[in-house]
Amino acid sequence: MIRIHARLAAGLTRLEVEGHEGHLEDGRVCAAVSAITQTALLGLQAVAEQHPDLVSIDITEE
């Protein structure tokens, strides 16, 4: 099971994605969730690089 936790507040959005779909449908669901999540991160990183005076991003690997 893939669990996505989204927390929204005034001026704050927090998103956590965890788990695995258990190889149902040859892993396509897991791959889709991963691709969407990574695309969002790469897009935000690109915006931060283009507008460093307006946007900063901190991506930490744990």
Backbone torsions as a table, in degrees:
resi	resn	phi	psi	omega
1	MET	NA	130.7	174.2
2	ILE	-93.4	130.4	179.3
3	ARG	-115.7	128.1	177.4
4	ILE	-117.3	120.1	179.7
5	HIS	-110.0	119.2	177.2
6	ALA	-117.1	129.6	177.4
7	ARG	-122.2	122.9	-178.2
8	LEU	-117.2	134.6	176.5
9	ALA	-148.3	173.0	179.7
10	ALA	-58.0	111.9	177.7
11	GLY	75.9	7.5	-176.8
12	LEU	-137.9	130.8	172.2
13	THR	-129.3	127.2	179.5
14	ARG	-123.3	132.0	-177.4
15	LEU	-131.7	126.8	176.6
16	GLU	-126.8	132.6	177.9
17	VAL	-124.0	127.6	-178.8
18	GLU	-146.4	159.5	174.5
19	GLY	99.8	-170.6	-179.3
20	HIS	-149.5	151.5	-176.0
21	GLU	-86.9	6.8	173.8
22	GLY	73.9	28.0	175.4
23	HIS	65.1	19.6	173.8
24	LEU	-67.5	142.6	178.4
25	GLU	54.0	38.8	177.5
26	ASP	59.9	29.3	176.1
27	GLY	79.1	10.7	-177.0
28	ARG	-65.5	-36.9	-179.7
29	VAL	-66.2	-44.7	179.1
30	CYS	-62.5	-42.5	179.3
31	ALA	-63.6	-38.9	-179.9
32	ALA	-66.0	-45.9	179.3
33	VAL	-63.0	-43.2	179.3
34	SER	-62.8	-44.0	-179.4
35	ALA	-63.6	-42.9	179.4
36	ILE	-64.8	-42.8	-179.8
37	THR	-64.2	-46.7	-179.5
38	GLN	-65.6	-37.3	178.0
39	THR	-63.0	-42.2	177.7
40	ALA	-61.1	-45.0	179.2
41	LEU	-62.8	-44.9	179.5
42	LEU	-64.0	-38.1	177.3
43	GLY	-64.7	-44.1	177.8
44	LEU	-64.5	-38.3	177.6
45	GLN	-63.9	-40.8	179.1
46	ALA	-64.7	-41.8	177.8
47	VAL	-64.0	-42.0	179.2
48	ALA	-63.5	-37.4	178.9
49	GLU	-69.6	-34.4	180.0
50	GLN	-76.7	-27.3	-175.9
51	HIS	-133.2	62.9	-175.4
52	PRO	-64.8	-19.2	178.1
53	ASP	-81.1	-12.2	-177.3
54	LEU	-116.0	-28.1	-174.4
55	VAL	-135.2	134.1	171.6
56	SER	-126.8	149.6	179.6
57	ILE	-134.2	139.7	179.1
58	ASP	-128.0	107.4	179.2
59	ILE	-108.1	120.0	-176.5
60	THR	-116.3	128.4	173.3
61	GLU	-89.5	134.2	179.9
62	GLU	-116.8	NA	NA
